[in-house]
Amino acid sequence: MTDCMRKHSLIPILFGICFIINGCAEILDSTPDTDSMTGEITKIESNEFGIRILVEENTDVREPLEEGGKKTWYAITEKSELLKVTEGTSLRAIDEESLVTGQIIKVWSTGVHLLSYPTQTGAKRVIVLN
């Protein structure tokens, strides 16, 4: 094989690698603006891995691209910090059984978001505001 042929045979391989890297990069969405969300818990599901909560920014908004249309499933794990606001600005630790639908919470993600709607991520910290 000549040097020219070797160089040209590498071009499709390099394009393939770039395509894979670029495609995988879209799975990750960990910019500071997306690390936290305030909204209402509208669903709670449990399975053999634990629980996950659906948080909706505004329950009246149905379209994902409208203002307030953000919805995210947060997986609650043993590493998730669960807190509740008490008496002003004091925080106390709670367990996952204390999370119920209708609560307003502020939640921080673990940084990795699956690009679906609603998005899916892990909960790093949850603060129940009401």
N, C-alpha and C positions, 0 to 999 in steps of 0.2 A: 504494500500500500504506500502510495506517495505521501509526502508531507502535506500536500494540498488536500488530498482526500481525507487524511486524518483530521485536519483542521475543520473541514466541512462536515465531517461526521459528528464532531463534538457540538456543533451549533444546535441541532435538535435536542441533544441531551441537556445543554445549558438552558435552553428555552423551557424544557420540561421541569427542570429544577426550580427555575424562577417562578413558573406557574404554580407549582406545589407550595413553595414558600409564600407566595402572595395569597393563595387561597387559604392557607392555614392561618395567616395573619388576620384574616377577617373574623376568625372564631374568637380572637382575643379582643376585648374592648375594655381596657383598664385605665382610661383617661380619668383624671381627677373629677371631671364633671359627672361621670357616670358611677362613681364609687358610692354614692349615697342617694337615697330616695325617701321622701316622706309620703305616706299614703295610708289607705285603709286595708286591713286584712279582709279579703272577701272569700277566701277558701282556705281550708287546712286539709291536707291529705297525709296519711301515714302509710308506711310500708315497712318492709323488713330492714331498711336502711335508716329509718327515722321519720321525721316529718318534713314537709315543705309547706310554705305559705305563699299564697298569691296576694301580692300587694298591688293595689290600683291607685294611681296618683289622683284620679278623679273618677268616681264610679258613674257619673252622668255622661262621660265621654266614651263613645263606642269606637271611634276611628283612631287607629294607632298614631297617625301623623298629625292629628289635631292637638292643640294645646291641652295638656293634661291627660293625654291618651296613653301614657306610659303604664305598662303592666309587667310585672316580673315575678317569676316563681323563685323563691329563696329556699334553699335546702338548709335546714337547721341540723347541725352536727354537734358532737361533743366539744368541738373547738369554738362554736358560736358563743359569743358573750351575750347573755340575755339580761336586760335591765328594765326597771320601771321607774318613772319619775314619781317621787313622793315629796310632799311638803315643800313646795317651791321648786328648787333645782336639785334636791338631793336624789340620788339614785340608789336603788337596792337591787340585788340579784334576784332573779326569778327563775323558775324552771319552765320547760317547754309546755307543760300542761296549763300554764298561766296565759298562754297565747290563745285568743279567741277571735272569732270573726267579729267585725265591727270596730275593733280597736284601731286607733290611729297610731302609727309607729314611724320612727325614723330608722332606716336600716342601711348598713354599709355592706357592700359585696366583698367577696374574696378577690375580686379583680378579673376573673375569667367569666365571660358571658357567652352563652351559646346564642347564636343569632337566629332566634325563632321569635314568634309572637304568641304569647308573651315570652320575653327573654327568660333564660334560666341561668342561675348562678348560685353560689353558696353565700350564706349569711355570715359575715365576720362579726358583726355587732348589731343587736336589735335593742332599741329603746322604745318602750311603750309610753306614749305621751298622754293617754287618757285612761 
